[in-house]
Amino acid sequence: MSDLKDPRWMWCKAVLLLMIGLLAGGLVWLESPNLRTFALLAVCVWGFCRAYYFVFYVIQHYIEPQYRFAGLLDFVRYLMRRK
């Protein structure tokens, strides 16, 4: 499979991923509609966003500028080789 290069399909993918996240979060919220569940969902999303930022920005720009990750599996391989 080749890399996604068409900007229209990239936007389509972004919208679909956003819809998946909103749907999943909404369904969890409907299971237990209270402030605690909302806060936990918000912290969960924030934490994963920061981890993703760390993997794809901080490591590439500050820790190992010469290394480029193609995805999360590539990052796991990088961690395994590093040890």
Backbone as JSON, one array per atom type, in Angstrom:
{
  "sequence": "MSDLKDPRWMWCKAVLLLMIGLLAGGLVWLESPNLRTFALLAVCVWGFCRAYYFVFYVIQHYIEPQYRFAGLLDFVRYLMRRK",
  "N": [[0.84, -1.17, 0.0], [0.59, 2.19, -0.85], [1.78, 5.46, 0.29], [-0.5, 7.87, 1.57], [-1.26, 10.61, -0.34], [-2.87, 12.48, -1.57], [-4.4, 15.5, -0.88], [-7.19, 15.81, -0.53], [-8.1, 13.25, 0.24], [-6.66, 13.02, 2.57], [-7.89, 14.95, 4.18], [-10.42, 13.8, 4.25], [-9.85, 11.45, 5.65], [-9.07, 12.59, 8.1], [-11.49, 13.76, 8.94], [-13.09, 11.46, 9.18], [-11.68, 10.1, 11.24], [-12.04, 11.93, 13.32], [-14.82, 11.77, 13.58], [-15.08, 9.09, 14.42], [-13.78, 9.23, 16.91], [-15.45, 11.09, 18.26], [-17.89, 9.71, 18.21], [-17.26, 7.36, 19.69], [-16.49, 8.5, 22.16], [-18.88, 9.81, 22.78], [-20.61, 7.61, 23.05], [-19.51, 6.33, 25.28], [-19.94, 8.35, 27.14], [-22.75, 8.34, 27.15], [-23.22, 5.91, 28.4], [-22.56, 6.43, 31.01], [-23.53, 9.16, 32.08], [-22.12, 11.52, 33.59], [-20.3, 14.06, 35.43], [-17.81, 13.13, 36.28], [-17.18, 10.99, 34.51], [-17.03, 12.43, 32.12], [-14.85, 14.12, 32.71], [-12.8, 12.22, 33.05], [-12.71, 11.09, 30.47], [-11.91, 13.37, 29.04], [-9.34, 13.84, 30.16], [-8.11, 11.45, 29.4], [-8.12, 11.62, 26.55], [-6.57, 13.96, 26.26], [-4.13, 13.1, 27.42], [-3.33, 10.99, 25.66], [-3.07, 12.47, 23.31], [-0.91, 14.14, 23.97], [1.07, 12.2, 24.33], [1.26, 11.18, 21.73], [2.15, 13.49, 20.42], [4.66, 13.68, 21.66], [5.92, 11.35, 20.65], [5.95, 11.78, 17.84], [6.9, 14.37, 17.45], [8.57, 15.57, 19.5], [10.61, 13.6, 19.89], [11.64, 13.39, 17.25], [12.52, 16.02, 16.78], [14.05, 16.89, 18.94], [15.3, 14.79, 20.42], [16.29, 12.66, 18.7], [17.1, 13.83, 15.92], [17.73, 12.83, 13.36], [16.18, 10.6, 12.96], [13.2, 9.26, 11.61], [9.84, 8.55, 12.12], [7.49, 6.25, 10.84], [5.12, 5.46, 11.8], [3.22, 4.27, 14.67], [4.01, 1.6, 15.1], [6.52, 1.62, 13.98], [7.76, 3.29, 15.81], [7.7, 1.63, 18.08], [9.43, -0.39, 17.2], [11.75, 1.14, 17.06], [12.15, 1.66, 19.79], [12.64, -0.96, 20.7], [15.03, -1.62, 19.37], [16.72, 0.23, 20.45], [17.3, -0.48, 23.06]],
  "CA": [[0.0, 0.0, 0.0], [1.4, 3.41, -0.94], [1.44, 6.53, 1.22], [-1.6, 8.75, 1.22], [-0.66, 11.87, -0.78], [-3.89, 13.4, -2.06], [-4.92, 16.29, 0.26], [-8.62, 15.57, -0.32], [-8.24, 12.02, 1.0], [-6.14, 13.28, 3.91], [-8.97, 15.62, 4.89], [-11.47, 12.8, 4.46], [-9.37, 10.59, 6.74], [-9.12, 13.38, 9.34], [-12.9, 13.88, 9.34], [-13.53, 10.14, 9.64], [-11.08, 9.83, 12.55], [-12.72, 12.8, 14.27], [-16.15, 11.19, 13.79], [-14.91, 7.88, 15.22], [-13.5, 9.67, 18.28], [-16.65, 11.69, 18.83], [-18.88, 8.65, 18.41], [-16.83, 6.51, 20.8], [-16.61, 9.29, 23.39], [-20.3, 10.02, 23.04], [-21.21, 6.37, 23.54], [-19.04, 6.15, 26.66], [-20.66, 9.35, 27.92], [-24.14, 7.89, 27.31], [-23.22, 4.81, 29.35], [-22.46, 6.98, 32.37], [-23.52, 10.61, 31.84], [-21.86, 12.36, 34.76], [-19.13, 14.92, 35.29], [-16.6, 12.33, 36.47], [-16.91, 10.29, 33.25], [-16.6, 13.45, 31.16], [-13.5, 14.55, 33.08], [-11.88, 11.11, 32.76], [-12.58, 11.04, 29.01], [-11.11, 14.52, 28.62], [-7.95, 13.59, 30.56], [-7.64, 10.35, 28.57], [-7.83, 12.16, 25.22], [-5.45, 14.88, 26.4], [-2.92, 12.32, 27.66], [-2.92, 10.32, 24.44], [-2.61, 13.5, 22.36], [0.44, 14.56, 24.38], [1.98, 11.08, 24.05], [1.42, 11.17, 20.28], [3.01, 14.63, 20.14], [6.0, 13.31, 22.08], [6.47, 10.35, 19.73], [6.15, 12.26, 16.48], [7.51, 15.69, 17.35], [9.68, 15.77, 20.44], [11.71, 12.68, 19.58], [12.23, 13.73, 15.96], [13.11, 17.35, 16.74], [14.93, 17.18, 20.06], [16.06, 13.65, 20.93], [17.02, 12.05, 17.59], [16.65, 14.55, 14.73], [17.93, 12.09, 12.11], [15.26, 9.46, 12.88], [11.83, 9.59, 11.22], [8.91, 7.45, 12.38], [6.42, 6.1, 9.86], [3.9, 5.16, 12.55], [3.45, 3.8, 16.03], [4.78, 0.35, 15.07], [7.9, 2.02, 13.74], [8.24, 3.8, 17.09], [7.95, 0.45, 18.94], [10.68, -1.0, 16.69], [12.83, 2.03, 17.49], [12.38, 1.41, 21.22], [13.21, -2.29, 20.87], [16.42, -1.58, 18.89], [17.47, 1.16, 21.28], [17.71, -1.14, 24.32]],
  "C": [[0.9, 1.25, 0.0], [0.94, 4.44, 0.09], [0.28, 7.35, 0.67], [-1.03, 10.12, 0.89], [-1.67, 12.91, -1.24], [-4.5, 14.17, -0.87], [-6.41, 16.06, 0.52], [-8.85, 14.32, 0.51], [-7.69, 12.17, 2.41], [-7.2, 13.97, 4.77], [-10.1, 14.65, 5.2], [-11.1, 11.88, 5.63], [-9.46, 11.32, 8.08], [-10.56, 13.5, 9.85], [-13.42, 12.54, 9.86], [-12.96, 9.79, 11.01], [-11.73, 10.68, 13.63], [-14.11, 12.24, 14.59], [-16.08, 9.93, 14.65], [-14.67, 8.26, 16.69], [-14.72, 10.25, 18.96], [-17.73, 10.65, 19.12], [-18.52, 7.78, 19.61], [-16.95, 7.26, 22.13], [-18.05, 9.53, 23.77], [-20.98, 8.78, 23.59], [-20.76, 6.06, 24.97], [-19.79, 7.11, 27.58], [-22.11, 8.92, 28.17], [-24.26, 6.72, 28.29], [-23.25, 5.31, 30.79], [-22.38, 8.51, 32.27], [-23.35, 11.43, 33.13], [-20.55, 13.12, 34.55], [-17.83, 14.13, 35.42], [-16.22, 11.6, 35.17], [-16.41, 11.27, 32.21], [-15.16, 13.88, 31.44], [-12.47, 13.46, 32.76], [-11.66, 10.95, 31.25], [-11.69, 12.18, 28.51], [-9.64, 14.32, 28.96], [-7.34, 12.48, 29.71], [-7.25, 10.86, 27.18], [-6.62, 13.09, 25.27], [-4.13, 14.12, 26.57], [-2.43, 11.62, 26.41], [-2.46, 11.31, 23.37], [-1.2, 13.95, 22.69], [1.46, 13.45, 24.1], [2.27, 11.01, 22.55], [2.34, 12.3, 19.85], [4.46, 14.3, 20.51], [6.65, 12.38, 21.07], [6.82, 10.97, 18.38], [6.72, 13.66, 16.36], [8.74, 15.81, 18.24], [10.86, 14.87, 20.11], [12.41, 13.09, 18.29], [12.92, 15.08, 15.95], [14.13, 17.62, 17.84], [15.81, 16.02, 20.52], [16.91, 13.0, 19.85], [16.56, 12.68, 16.28], [16.79, 13.77, 13.42], [16.92, 10.95, 11.93], [13.86, 9.94, 12.55], [10.95, 8.36, 11.44], [7.82, 7.44, 11.32], [5.08, 5.83, 10.56], [4.24, 4.64, 13.93], [4.22, 2.48, 16.07], [6.26, 0.64, 14.81], [8.53, 2.57, 15.02], [8.56, 2.64, 18.05], [9.23, -0.25, 18.5], [11.89, -0.18, 17.11], [13.17, 1.79, 18.97], [13.04, 0.07, 21.45], [14.69, -2.31, 20.45], [17.29, -0.75, 19.82], [18.01, 0.51, 22.55], [18.84, -2.09, 24.16]]
}
